[in-house]
């Protein structure tokens, strides 16, 4: 695939705790130059990015990030504020504690509530595959599908491991027809990007796209 096409799959990401406005400016300028799908940024920068760049880029942010165990009310408040500030896409982290307790219905209900809050804007659900068993991953595919979310996403990039081809193929087998896949974490080469897209990913989360593609 040509690099111009690959960029269109990328959520160009800067989510480190020490991300500065200068880092965000660089990210946004690159996103505009290379026509990435979005910029994925800390919520504290949403308003400033919207004021600075307007509709030149699509803003994505994260909710319940990176550990996922904030209560649902907190995640809802975070989501609503992010949308109010100008975010068009929300990447939420599931409550992994609930998954480990077998409370899959609670995870599904939380996703459903956040999807109600996002409405016609995109909700991606990070299940943090590195912490889950195969059974739990399949259960999360069903939860994401049943709750009406737009994407299932492999990883935060802050866990013990990122995306794997095995997990992407498992997701493809068990999600509903309307759910898309985002691979994130550990994408290091152009070949990685192409392989995940060929496997069925509609988005790729990476902070390294410009380094990879030039």
N, C-alpha and C positions, 0 to 999 in steps of 0.2 A: 504493500500500500504506500501511496505517496504521503509524505509527512504532512502536507496540507490537509489531507483527509483524516489522518490520525489525530491531529489537534482537535478536530471537531468532536471527538469522543471524550476529551479530557476536561475534568473538573480541576482546574489549575489551583493548587492548594497551598495555603500557608496557615498552619494551625498551631505552631509551636507557642509555648507559654510566653516567650520573649519576643514575639513578632512585633516589629515596630511599624510605624506609619510608612517609613521609607521602604520597608519590605513589601508592604501592601501596595504602595505606588508602583513598585517594580513589577509585582505580580499582575496588577491591572493593566499596565502598559503592555506587558507581554501578551496578556489575554486578548487585548484589542488588536495587537499586531498579528497574532497567529490565529485569531478567531476560535478560541477554545469554547467549549460548551458553556462554561461558567468559571467564576472564581469562587473557591470555597474558603471562607475567611471567618475569623472570630466575630461573634455578634457585636462586640463593642465597636467594630469598624463599619458596620453596615450603613449607618446614616451618612458618615463621611464619604464613603465610596459612592453612595447614591448621589450625594450633592456634587461630588467632584466629577463623576463620569456619566451620570444620568443613565440613559438607555443604551450606552455603548457596550455594556457588558451585563450578563445575567449574574445576579448575586445568589450564592448558596451559602448557608451557614449550618452549624451543628448545634444539636440540642441534647442535653443530658450527656455531654461529652467530657471525657472519653470513657467513663466507667459505667454509666447507664443507670445507676441505682438511686438517682433523685426520684422523689415521688412524682406521681402523674400530674398533680396540680402544678408543681414547679415546672415540669416539662411543657405543660400547656401554656403557662404564663410566658415562658421563654419563647415558645413558638409564636404566640400572638404578637409579642413585642418585636420579634425579628421580622415578621411579615409587615407589621405597621411601619417599621423603619425602612423597608424596601427589599427585603429578601424575597426571592421568587421560588427558591427551592430549600427544603429543610432535610438535613440528614440527621435522623434521631438514632440514639443508641438504646437498644432494648434493656430492660432490667434483667441482667444475667442472673442475679440472685433468684428471681422468680423462675427462670428456666431451670436452674439447678434444684429448686424445690419442687419441680414438676408442675408448677402453676402456669401452665401454658395458656390457659384461658385468661389469666390476668394480663399477660403480655399481649395477647390478641386484642383485648379490650383497650389497653393503653394505645396501641397502634391505631385502632379505630377512632378513638377520641382525637388523636393528633391529626388523623386524616380529615376528620370533620372540621378541624380548625384550619387546615391548609386549603380545603376546598378544591378549587381547580388548579391550584399550584402543586408542585411536585413534592411528594414525600418519599424519601429513601430511608429504609430501615436497616441500620447496621446491626448485624447479629453477632459480630466478633467471633468468627468461626474457630479461632485458635483455642477458645475455652470450652467448646461444645463437643459432645459426642456425635456420632453419626445420627443416632436417634433424635437427639436434640436439634440438630441442624434440619432434619426433615420436618420435625414439629414446627420449627420456625418458618420454614417455607410455607407450611399450611396456615400458620398464624398471619403471616404477611399477606398471603392471598385472600384469606377470609376477611381480613380487616380492610381490604380495598386499597392498600398502599400501592404506590407506583413502581417502586424499585425495592429489591433486596440487595444489600451491600455486604460484602464479605467482612470488612475490617475497619477499625479506626486508624490503623497505622501506629497505634500506641500500645498495642497488646504484645504478646510474646511472639507472634508471627502475623504475616499479612495474608494476602490472597494466595490461593493455590489452584491449580487447574482441576484437581480432584474435587475441591469444594464447588467451583463454578459448574462443573458437569453435574454434580449432585443437585445443585440448585435448579439447573435447567430441567432436570428430570422431575422435580417435585413442586415447582411453583406453578401457579395458574397461567393461562395463556396471556393475560393482560399484564402480568408482572415482568418488569425488566430487571436485568442484573448489572450491578456495578462492582467491579473488582478494584480493590484499593489495598495499598500496603505492599511494599517490596517489588514494585514494578520498576525494573532497572534498565531494560533494553528495548529497542524497537521491536525485536522479535517477541519479547514478552507482550508488548502492546498488541501486536498483530495476532498472536496466538489467543489472547483473551477475547478479542473481537470475533475471531473465527469460531471460538467456542460458544459465542452467544451473548457476550457483554455489550451493552449499549452505552455504558459509561466506564471511564477509568479514572480513579482518583490517584493523583500523584503530584508531588512538588517538584519532580525532576524532568518534566516533559521537555522543557527547553534544552536542558543538558543532554537529554537523550536524542532529540531530533534536530537541535540546532536551528 
